[in-house]
């Protein structure tokens, strides 16, 4: 089950949704889909409490619970709904049609009916909110009839594939620049996320739109699993730039993609959140993303207030930074897991070596300052140094990546602000972490967190599978 944070506007009341999981759908470019239970090991509602509390404190209104058809689904849904009710946040079902069939409209409706009247169920306009991942062609009338109550149906249908006439709203999942065919953008085909906004808004003809926002996308599964998935969508300052777009277009709903999809590296929830390992620990271990959630908070507050000025919602000054652990031209072919021969490598070169789209990445350290007054920022990236002036407010910057230690200092009126001065726990190196190509992002924040966010043992249980080199779990 995936968690997807959700932010949405009801009337002019903003609403933020977060995509999350009980079941994780992994789909490659050949639609060879597999399901891995990521939170199937949670034993009580309290195992969900930290996620619920973190999301609520950030301004997130509800979690999308992405579900397949596994035997543990109902147990985990029960725990999630119970925790949400206890912690004052809402949840709703999001049906993953990699596993549900479009011919199962009645079964979908019956599953909705199991949870639609529980206290934590998200309701919009007096109706139980329901969404999906894919699902074009499902019999909507069969869904509604089997549910037995009004539903606010807002699936991830696609313009040109479905009639949007029977929907209350629609979700656009594609939160990253692309080439129009689930590949990285290239010189011939470059589609921005805003192009998707326009396509959905045209298809919806004035109905509410669930706009997607995501910070990153990198995945690198090799022969140790039964599917092929090895690409990266260039992201850089996507998280910042997309929040600015969200404030400009002010859609009724915003969905954060995702809370805990570690396999695709766009998680904003903690590594320590209880989950099992689908093999992603190879590029997730020691790569926290909590700073991205901190960066989102003033934007969420501004969005809900109908404002374009996140500076008005800064509780405290912060500096958020992120970067990949190696330059993009580091050669890991000798030890990378994807170089091993396997029977499911029908995707061709895309399945082997450096992730598809890597050439379009930039070797930079990305910085977002969240300041109440202007200041001077000093950045040391390896042997490279840069000093620049940051305005008051929430603003981005980037500096060339240098191999070695990464440190940051904020100076105002000639005085260093001690809480905004620090060295990252992760260096940039020219060696392959765990022997693989790792295009995930390390995200840090100043003032620094008091504790280090680490995977629990279940979260790296498959760490050694497919590795050609040793990889210590003591690494960050």
C-alpha positions, 0 to 999 in steps of 0.5 A: 500500500502506498501513501500519497499525501493529498492537498485539496481545495474544497470551495476555497478551502485548500486540500493536500493529498499524499500518495502512499502505499499498502501495496506497491505497484511496480510497472516497467515500460513494457507493462510487466507489473509486479506487486510488492507489499511494502507495509504488509508487516505493520502489526498495529494502528500505532505503526501508522501513527508517526506517518499520520502525525508528520503529514498532519503537521505539514498541512497534509489533509489526507492519505491516498491508500494505494491498494492491490488485491493482496491477502493483507490489504484489509488488515493494513487498511483497517490499521490505517483507517484506525490510526487516521481517526485517532490522529485527526487526518483523513484517508481514502482508497486509491485502486491500483489497476495494475492489479484490479481489473477494469471488469471488476467494477462491482468488486471495486464498489464493494471494497469502497463500501467496506470503508466509506462510512468509517470516521477517517474516510475523506469526504468531499461535497458530502461524498466518499472520496475515491481515486485510482492509479490508471483504470481507464474503462472501468464500469463507473456505474457498476462501481457506484451501484455496488458502493451503496452510497454517493462517491466522489470519484476522482481516478487517474483516467487519461485524456483521450482514453476515457470519457470524463463526463461521469467523473467528479474530478481526475488525477494526473499522475505524471509529475515529472518532465518526460517524452510523452511515453514514460521515458526521460525527455530528450532533444526531440520530445520534451513535455513539462508537467504543465503540459499535462496540467493543460491536457487534463484541464481541457478534458475536465471542462471545468471540473476539479483537477488533482494536480500532481507534484513530486520531488524526484524520480529514479529507479534502478532494479536489476536481475535480482527482481522479476521486472525491468525498471532502470531510469531517471527523470531529470528533476533538479529543482523540480520540487521548488519550481512545481510548488511555484506552479501550484501557487499560480494555477491554484487547483482544487486538489494537489497530490504529493507523489509520494509519501513512501515509494522508496523504489522510485525515490520520490518519497518525502516520508521518513526512511524509518517508517515501518516497511519491507524491502523490495530491493530499493534499499540499495539506493535508499539506505542513507538517503533521507528526504525529510528536508523536502517535506520541511521545504513544502510546509510554507508552500502548503500553507500559502496554497491553502490561504490562496496566497503566492507568498510562502514567505508569509508562512515561515515559522523559522528560517531554514536551508534545504539542500540536495544532491546525488552521491556521485557525479553522473559520469562515474562508471559502475558497469563492472559491479552494477546489478543491472549488468548481470544477464537475466531473462526479463531484459526485453527493454534492451539497453534501457535495462542495463547500466547507467539509468536511462535519462542519466545524460540529462541530469546535471552535476549540481548541488541544489539549495533552497533558502527559507529566510525572513531577511536577506543573507549571504550564503556560502557553499563549499562543494568539495574543492569548489566554493561559491558565495551568493546573496539570498533574498528574503523568502523561499528561493532556489539556487544551485552550484556546481557539484564537487567531489568531497565534503558538502558544507553550508553557511548563512551569514547576515550583517557579517555574523554567521547564523550558527543554526544555519551553518553545517556540514552534510553527513554524506560526501559526494564521491567518485566511487559507486555506493554499494557498487551500483549507479545511484541517482537518488538524492540525498536531502539535508536541512539546516538547522540539522535534525537532532537524529539521523533517519535510518532504515529499520532492519526490515527496510534493508532485508534484501540489501545484499541481493544481486550485489557484487560488492559488500555494502554495510548497513552501518553506512549512514 
